[in-house]
């Protein structure tokens, strides 16, 4: 199990959590192979660039 991430700003924590929840919904709906990072970002209400500030790729968010 990965150690929980710590953030200095509440907004960063909220964005991270929104991305995780959005990814869970997108993966459940479309499956890992069909899921795309822009779709996860849009579902979370953030830009694709914001996604990549927190995760290097969709595999990383899937694992986390």
BABA-425712 format. One record per residue (C-alpha): y, z, x negated; chain. Coordinates in nm, 4 decimals. Layout:
<rs>
+----------+----------+----------+--------+
!        y !        z !        x ! chaine !
+----------+----------+----------+--------+
!        Y !        Z !        X !      A !
...
+----------+----------+----------+--------+
</rs>
This chain:
<rs>
+----------+----------+----------+--------+
!        y !        z !        x ! chaine !
+----------+----------+----------+--------+
!   0.0000 !   0.0000 !   0.0000 !      A !
!   0.3448 !  -0.0885 !  -0.1257 !      A !
!   0.6053 !   0.1795 !  -0.1786 !      A !
!   0.8791 !   0.1654 !   0.0840 !      A !
!   1.1961 !  -0.0056 !  -0.0275 !      A !
!   1.5139 !   0.1949 !  -0.0544 !      A !
!   1.8570 !   0.0513 !   0.0175 !      A !
!   2.2025 !   0.1878 !  -0.0591 !      A !
!   2.3555 !   0.0408 !   0.2550 !      A !
!   2.2330 !   0.0863 !   0.6105 !      A !
!   2.3115 !  -0.2784 !   0.6851 !      A !
!   2.0704 !  -0.3882 !   0.4119 !      A !
!   1.7997 !  -0.1639 !   0.5537 !      A !
!   1.8627 !  -0.3040 !   0.9018 !      A !
!   1.8419 !  -0.6634 !   0.7760 !      A !
!   1.5187 !  -0.5915 !   0.5907 !      A !
!   1.3629 !  -0.4319 !   0.8986 !      A !
!   1.4825 !  -0.7163 !   1.1229 !      A !
!   1.3202 !  -0.9674 !   0.8882 !      A !
!   0.9897 !  -0.7790 !   0.8891 !      A !
!   0.9835 !  -0.7580 !   1.2691 !      A !
!   1.0826 !  -1.1230 !   1.3065 !      A !
!   0.8150 !  -1.2306 !   1.0599 !      A !
!   0.5497 !  -1.0405 !   1.2541 !      A !
!   0.6528 !  -1.2220 !   1.5729 !      A !
!   0.6666 !  -1.5660 !   1.4087 !      A !
!   0.3316 !  -1.5217 !   1.2307 !      A !
!   0.1718 !  -1.4035 !   1.5555 !      A !
!   0.3145 !  -1.6968 !   1.7473 !      A !
!   0.2635 !  -1.9795 !   1.4951 !      A !
!   0.0166 !  -1.8532 !   1.2349 !      A !
!   0.0795 !  -1.8207 !   0.8631 !      A !
!   0.0535 !  -2.1903 !   0.7729 !      A !
!   0.2878 !  -2.3140 !   1.0464 !      A !
!   0.5464 !  -2.0369 !   1.0054 !      A !
!   0.8592 !  -2.1382 !   0.8173 !      A !
!   1.1127 !  -1.9145 !   0.6434 !      A !
!   1.4117 !  -2.0640 !   0.8323 !      A !
!   1.2361 !  -1.9791 !   1.1600 !      A !
!   1.1787 !  -1.6204 !   1.0469 !      A !
!   1.5427 !  -1.5899 !   0.9421 !      A !
!   1.6677 !  -1.7336 !   1.2720 !      A !
!   1.4409 !  -1.4987 !   1.4672 !      A !
!   1.5934 !  -1.2076 !   1.2726 !      A !
!   1.9469 !  -1.3360 !   1.3309 !      A !
!   2.0228 !  -1.3961 !   0.9631 !      A !
!   2.0641 !  -1.6982 !   0.7378 !      A !
!   1.7801 !  -1.8511 !   0.5391 !      A !
!   1.9673 !  -1.7451 !   0.2252 !      A !
!   1.9599 !  -1.3850 !   0.3447 !      A !
!   1.5832 !  -1.4147 !   0.3834 !      A !
!   1.5539 !  -1.5119 !   0.0167 !      A !
!   1.7668 !  -1.2156 !  -0.0941 !      A !
!   1.4906 !  -0.9896 !   0.0339 !      A !
!   1.1742 !  -1.1958 !  -0.0146 !      A !
!   1.0859 !  -1.4761 !  -0.2593 !      A !
!   0.8710 !  -1.6612 !  -0.0030 !      A !
!   0.6821 !  -1.6234 !   0.3248 !      A !
!   0.3733 !  -1.4907 !   0.1509 !      A !
!   0.5709 !  -1.1925 !   0.0204 !      A !
!   0.6955 !  -1.0948 !   0.3662 !      A !
!   0.3477 !  -1.1507 !   0.5111 !      A !
!   0.1930 !  -0.9160 !   0.2534 !      A !
!   0.4625 !  -0.6558 !   0.2998 !      A !
+----------+----------+----------+--------+
</rs>
